[in-house]
Amino acid sequence: MRPFKFTPAKAVSEATRLASNNSNAKFLAGGTNLIDLMKEDVERPDELVSIDGIQLDYVKELAGNGVELGALGKNTETANHPLIRQHFPLLTQAILAGASAQIRNMATNGGNLMQRTRCSYFYDVNMPCNKRAPGTGCGAIEGINRMHAIFGWSNQCIAVYPSDMAVALSALEAVVHVQGADGQVRAIAIGDFHRLPGDAPEKDNSLKSGEIITSISIPKNEMANHSYYLKVRDRASYAFALVSVGAALAVVNNKITKVRIAMGGVAHKPWRALAAEKMLIGKSPSAANFKLAADAEMKQAKGFEHNRFKIELGRKSIALALEMAMRKMA
């Protein structure tokens, strides 16, 4: 690991000022991803601005309009909070499906959204990777690409975004609140927060230089009783998703009035299954309709030599997640 300066910040304004004064500085909270990347020489900040002491570790109810998660709340505390378990069980399931208990005890809500791809070519500094070193090429396209994208990829990058929590937040249409060094605050829809690779895969998200996540808000919805997070992986724990699906529905008189579906392990960002959602509105919540919706979504998918199996896996995963969501939560 390369040497760096450690600078604690006591307030959001101080943290953003410090970061904006040094383009090579990084915010440090739980450090569960950043420190690993520094050890592998992938990330090379010369200053870490510690934000762990800032009071942003809360879950609070918004007056009649959902909940707000402090950016520095730990994943474990968020998943087990009564407000989340009661009103947003999809988020609880997704968080508990991710990583290990030890990591969830350290990882923060904001940090979860900031984590970087686990693509092996990104982690290996001896291999070409446009995300790590723009202009060097994408080793995964012609290499081992079993874990890689089938939606939204470009010729510059086919890496996938690893978070489970963000998939649930996408299905729940969360909003990310950020603050810059000038004190300006912005609200970014979760669907606009992460980026597809395009011609600039090194840019994971839409944050501006020096901006920091302060909170995440989740609007109230009527889908808590019919929601489910399905994660398909190579082993039952300590593994990233091959394909994951966060599904939530509202059903009135045996007709689907609202449906939200997001996928993980398939794109450079949480992938909203909009074609599947559109197909299901007004339909009955039947296994046959769920399969048709899955077919509609997966028609867009395009795989590579080692990951084409994800197309059929995604089709079956969407249908199964919707079926499980219809089993009313206890």
Disulfide bonds with the S-S distance in Angstrom:
none
